[in-house]
């Protein structure tokens, strides 16, 4: 989606980073002293969420730059670390939880690459492995074409030995990253789904084949990869379609270069249903067989999740028996019946992921 209006905090310096971004957006920024004019521009629209995707606000991150993943109570967390570089997304997936998470939704770019250096240096100096990603509140690469941020992060992480940077995306925006000396410290990751779901529910994203061709291009440049089957959606014929996605992944890239694959099914806060119904009237995804989970999110009936997971996991293991698979926010029963084990001890799943990160990404193994 093209940016139609550009707002900018008047207190920001017009440095190289911001001048580069403005030149790429090709709009004159409207200078503001606070966020209220941006909120007003979004809220006055007939469809605030759609409007927000065309209004970019360049501002500073006024909160924590690095934070632990909030996780979900009662479900196993992977102990991920979030690098907070912006909010919201220009793509328009019907199931996106960000539609119900931000009030109002605002497309923010957090300027100030220099402000990332002190908290990152502090992280790099600690005696433990960190898996750090920018894709929690936005897509990691939506601004790659107009921002120096992704390049800066890849080059910054290349100079240290205890942290892995994961850039997770549904785009094919990697051009500025291909020829960087990443030193094996950056994992490029793609959220994947069936062509049916991408076509019907992931408006504005790259096609599956395009994502996988881009992954192969990055693999050829020495990057390690990850894939995220999340959210898996249950529909007629979905098991066969997800098997084909697995087959397509391994026809493009080698399992030896995949650091991990995560798995999760469509889950949502109850208030998201009405948003999907209003904004995506042709979507059928809110009408599956859902129950209210322990985390107060609607989840597919557990036997349905387990059946789909087992099909996917069995197929992946045919091609890549040694690739680390893990669930994003599932309970012990689902792990045991689908994976055959459960990371019972606190921090055990995080430790498994740390070991895989260290093995693939030249991290300091003395921290393990």
C-alpha positions in Angstrom: 0.0 0.0 0.0 1.3 3.4 -0.9 1.9 6.0 1.8 -0.4 9.0 1.2 0.4 11.2 4.2 3.7 11.5 6.1 3.8 12.9 9.6 7.0 13.6 11.6 7.8 14.7 15.1 9.2 18.3 14.9 11.8 17.5 17.5 13.6 14.9 15.3 16.8 16.1 13.7 16.8 16.0 9.9 19.7 13.6 9.8 20.9 11.2 7.1 18.5 8.4 8.2 15.4 10.6 8.0 16.4 12.4 4.9 16.9 9.1 3.2 13.5 7.9 4.3 11.8 11.1 3.2 13.5 10.9 -0.2 12.2 7.4 -0.7 8.6 8.1 0.4 8.6 11.2 -1.8 6.3 13.2 0.4 6.8 16.4 2.4 6.3 15.6 6.0 3.7 17.3 8.1 5.5 18.4 11.2 3.7 17.7 14.5 4.5 18.4 18.2 2.7 15.2 19.4 0.8 12.2 18.0 -2.7 13.7 18.3 -2.9 15.0 14.7 -1.9 11.5 13.5 -4.6 9.9 15.6 -7.1 12.4 14.3 -6.2 11.6 10.7 -6.7 7.9 11.3 -9.8 8.1 13.5 -11.8 10.4 11.2 -11.7 8.0 8.4 -14.6 5.6 7.7 -12.2 2.7 8.0 -9.5 3.7 10.4 -7.5 0.5 10.1 -7.2 0.8 6.3 -6.5 4.5 6.6 -3.7 3.9 9.1 -1.9 1.7 6.5 -1.5 4.7 4.2 -0.3 7.2 6.9 3.3 7.0 8.1 4.4 8.7 11.4 8.1 9.1 11.9 8.7 9.4 15.6 11.0 8.2 18.4 10.4 5.1 20.4 9.4 6.5 23.8 9.4 3.1 25.6 11.8 0.2 26.0 13.8 -0.6 22.9 14.5 -4.2 23.9 11.9 -6.2 25.8 11.0 -9.8 26.4 8.2 -11.4 24.4 5.0 -11.0 26.4 4.1 -14.7 25.7 0.8 -16.1 26.9 -0.1 -17.6 30.2 -0.7 -21.4 30.3 1.2 -22.0 27.0 4.9 -22.6 26.5 6.9 -19.6 25.5 10.2 -19.6 23.5 11.8 -16.8 25.5 12.2 -14.5 22.5 13.6 -11.0 22.8 11.9 -8.1 20.9 13.7 -5.2 19.3 11.0 -2.5 19.0 11.5 -0.6 15.7 8.0 0.3 14.7 4.3 -0.6 14.8 1.6 -1.8 12.5 2.0 -2.9 8.9 1.3 -1.8 5.3 0.1 -5.3 4.4 -3.5 -6.3 5.2 -3.9 -9.9 6.5 -7.5 -10.5 7.6 -6.4 -12.4 10.7 -3.8 -9.9 11.9 -4.0 -9.4 15.7 -2.6 -5.9 15.4 -6.0 -4.7 14.1 -7.3 -5.3 17.6 -4.1 -4.6 19.5 -3.5 -0.9 18.8 -6.0 1.8 19.7 -5.9 3.6 17.4 -3.7 1.7 14.9 -0.8 3.9 13.8 1.9 3.1 11.3 5.0 4.2 13.1 8.6 4.2 12.0 10.9 4.7 15.0 13.8 6.9 13.9 17.1 7.1 15.6 19.4 4.2 14.7 21.9 5.7 17.1 19.5 5.2 20.0 19.6 1.4 19.3 23.4 1.2 20.0 23.5 1.5 23.8 20.8 -1.1 24.6 22.2 -3.5 22.0 25.8 -3.1 23.3 24.5 -3.8 26.8 22.8 -7.0 25.4 25.9 -8.1 23.5 28.0 -7.8 26.7 25.9 -10.3 28.7 27.0 -13.9 29.2 24.0 -15.5 27.5 22.6 -16.1 24.0 19.8 -13.8 22.8 17.4 -14.5 19.9 16.3 -11.0 18.9 13.6 -10.2 16.4 11.9 -7.1 15.1 8.7 -8.8 13.8 6.5 -8.7 16.8 4.6 -5.5 16.3 5.3 -5.0 12.6 6.8 -6.9 9.6 10.6 -6.8 9.8 11.2 -5.8 6.2 8.3 -3.6 5.2 10.6 -0.6 5.3 13.6 -2.2 3.7 13.1 -0.3 0.4 12.9 3.1 2.1 14.9 2.7 5.3 18.6 2.2 6.3 17.4 0.2 9.4 17.6 -3.4 8.3 21.1 -2.9 6.8 22.2 -1.1 10.0 20.9 -4.0 12.1 22.6 -6.7 10.0 25.9 -4.9 10.1 25.6 -4.3 13.9 24.8 -7.9 14.7 27.7 -9.1 12.5 30.2 -7.6 14.9 29.2 -9.5 18.1 29.1 -13.2 19.2 26.2 -13.9 21.5 23.0 -12.7 19.7 21.1 -13.8 16.6 19.0 -11.3 14.7 15.8 -12.8 13.1 14.1 -10.7 10.4 10.7 -12.2 9.8 8.6 -11.1 6.8 5.9 -11.8 4.3 7.7 -9.6 1.7 10.5 -10.2 -0.7 12.3 -7.0 0.4 15.9 -8.1 0.8 17.8 -6.2 -1.9 19.9 -4.0 0.5 20.8 -7.1 2.5 22.1 -9.5 -0.1 25.7 -8.3 -0.4 26.3 -7.4 3.3 28.9 -9.1 5.4 26.4 -10.5 7.9 28.9 -12.9 9.5 26.2 -15.5 10.0 24.5 -13.6 12.7 21.2 -12.8 10.9 18.5 -15.3 10.1 16.0 -14.3 7.4 12.6 -15.8 8.1 9.4 -16.1 6.3 5.9 -16.6 7.5 4.4 -19.2 5.2 0.9 -20.4 4.4 -1.0 -22.2 1.7 -1.6 -20.4 -1.6 -5.3 -20.5 -0.8 -4.9 -18.6 2.5 -2.3 -16.2 1.0 -4.7 -15.4 -1.8 -7.8 -15.0 0.3 -6.5 -13.7 3.7 -3.1 -12.1 3.2 -3.8 -9.0 1.0 -0.7 -7.2 -0.1 1.8 -10.0 0.7 4.2 -11.8 -1.6 3.1 -15.1 -3.1 4.4 -18.3 -1.6 6.6 -19.0 -4.6 8.1 -15.5 -4.5 8.9 -15.8 -0.7 10.6 -19.2 -1.3 12.6 -18.0 -4.3 13.8 -15.0 -2.2 14.7 -17.4 0.6 16.8 -19.4 -1.9 18.5 -16.2 -3.0 19.4 -15.3 0.6 20.6 -18.8 1.2 23.0 -18.5 -1.7 24.4 -15.4 0.0 25.2 -17.4 3.1 22.2 -16.4 5.2 20.6 -19.0 7.5 16.8 -19.3 7.2 13.7 -19.9 9.3 10.1 -20.5 8.5 6.9 -19.9 10.5 3.7 -21.9 9.8 1.7 -19.4 11.8 -1.2 -19.0 11.7 -2.3 -22.3 10.2 -5.9 -22.2 9.1 -8.2 -25.2 9.1 -10.4 -25.5 5.9 -11.5 -28.3 3.6 -8.4 -29.9 2.0 -6.0 -27.9 4.2 -3.9 -30.9 5.2 -3.0 -31.7 1.6 -2.3 -28.0 0.9 0.1 -27.7 3.9 1.9 -30.8 2.8 2.5 -29.1 -0.6 3.9 -26.0 1.2 6.5 -28.2 2.9 7.4 -29.9 -0.3 7.8 -26.5 -2.0 10.1 -25.2 0.8 12.5 -28.1 0.5 12.5 -27.9 -3.3 13.9 -24.4 -2.9 16.3 -24.5 0.1 18.4 -27.1 2.0 17.3 -28.3 5.4 20.9 -27.8 6.6 20.4 -24.1 6.4 17.2 -23.8 8.4 17.7 -22.8 12.0 14.1 -23.6 13.1 10.5 -23.9 12.0 7.7 -22.7 14.2 4.1 -23.9 14.1 0.9 -22.3 15.4 -2.7 -22.2 14.4 -5.1 -19.3 14.1 -6.0 -17.9 17.5 -7.5 -14.5 18.3 -8.9 -12.2 20.9 -12.7 -12.4 20.8 -13.0 -8.8 19.8 -11.0 -9.5 16.5 -14.0 -11.4 15.1 -16.2 -8.4 14.5 -13.3 -6.5 12.9 -12.7 -9.4 10.5 -16.4 -9.6 9.7 -16.5 -5.8 9.0 -13.3 -5.4 7.1 -13.2 -8.8 5.3 -16.9 -9.8 4.7 -15.9 -12.6 2.3 -13.5 -14.2 4.9 -14.6 -17.5 6.5 -11.8 -17.8 9.0 -13.7 -16.5 12.1 -16.3 -19.2 11.7 -14.3 -22.3 12.4 -14.7 -24.7 15.3 -13.3 -22.5 18.1 -13.3 -22.7 21.9 -12.1 -20.1 24.4 -8.5 -21.0 25.5 -6.9 -20.6 28.9 -5.4 -17.3 27.7 -8.8 -16.0 26.7 -8.1 -16.3 23.0 -10.3 -18.3 20.6 -8.6 -21.4 19.5 -9.5 -24.3 17.2 -10.9 -27.3 19.0 -7.8 -29.2 20.3 -8.3 -32.5 18.4 -8.5 -30.5 15.1 -5.2 -28.7 15.9 -3.4 -31.9 16.8 -4.5 -33.7 13.6 -3.3 -30.8 11.4 -0.1 -30.5 13.4 0.7 -34.2 13.1 0.3 -34.1 9.3 2.6 -31.1 9.0 5.2 -32.4 11.4 5.3 -35.8 9.8 5.8 -34.2 6.4 8.6 -31.9 7.5 10.4 -34.8 9.1 10.3 -36.7 5.8 12.5 -34.0 4.3 14.3 -32.6 7.3 14.5 -35.0 10.2 17.0 -32.9 12.1 15.4 -29.4 11.8 14.3 -28.0 15.1 10.5 -27.7 15.2 8.6 -25.9 18.0 5.1 -24.7 18.8 4.3 -21.1 19.3 1.9 -21.0 22.3 0.7 -24.5 22.8 0.1 -26.7 25.8 1.7 -29.9 27.0 -1.0 -32.2 25.6 -0.6 -30.7 22.1 3.2 -31.0 22.3 3.1 -34.7 23.5 0.5 -35.8 20.9 2.0 -33.9 18.0 5.7 -33.7 18.6 6.2 -36.7 20.9 7.8 -34.7 23.7 7.2 -31.6 25.8 9.8 -29.1 27.0 8.8 -29.4 30.6 11.3 -27.4 32.5 11.1 -23.7 32.7 13.3 -22.2 29.9 13.9 -25.6 28.3 12.4 -24.6 24.9 14.4 -21.4 24.9 17.6 -23.5 25.6 16.8 -25.8 22.6 16.4 -22.8 20.4 19.6 -21.3 21.7 21.5 -24.5 20.9 20.2 -24.4 17.4 21.1 -20.7 17.0 24.6 -21.4 18.3 25.1 -24.4 15.9 23.9 -22.5 12.8 25.0 -18.9 13.5 28.5 -19.0 14.9 27.5 -17.9 18.3 29.6 -18.3 21.5 28.7 -21.8 22.8 30.3 -21.1 26.2 27.0 -19.4 27.2 25.1 -22.7 26.9 
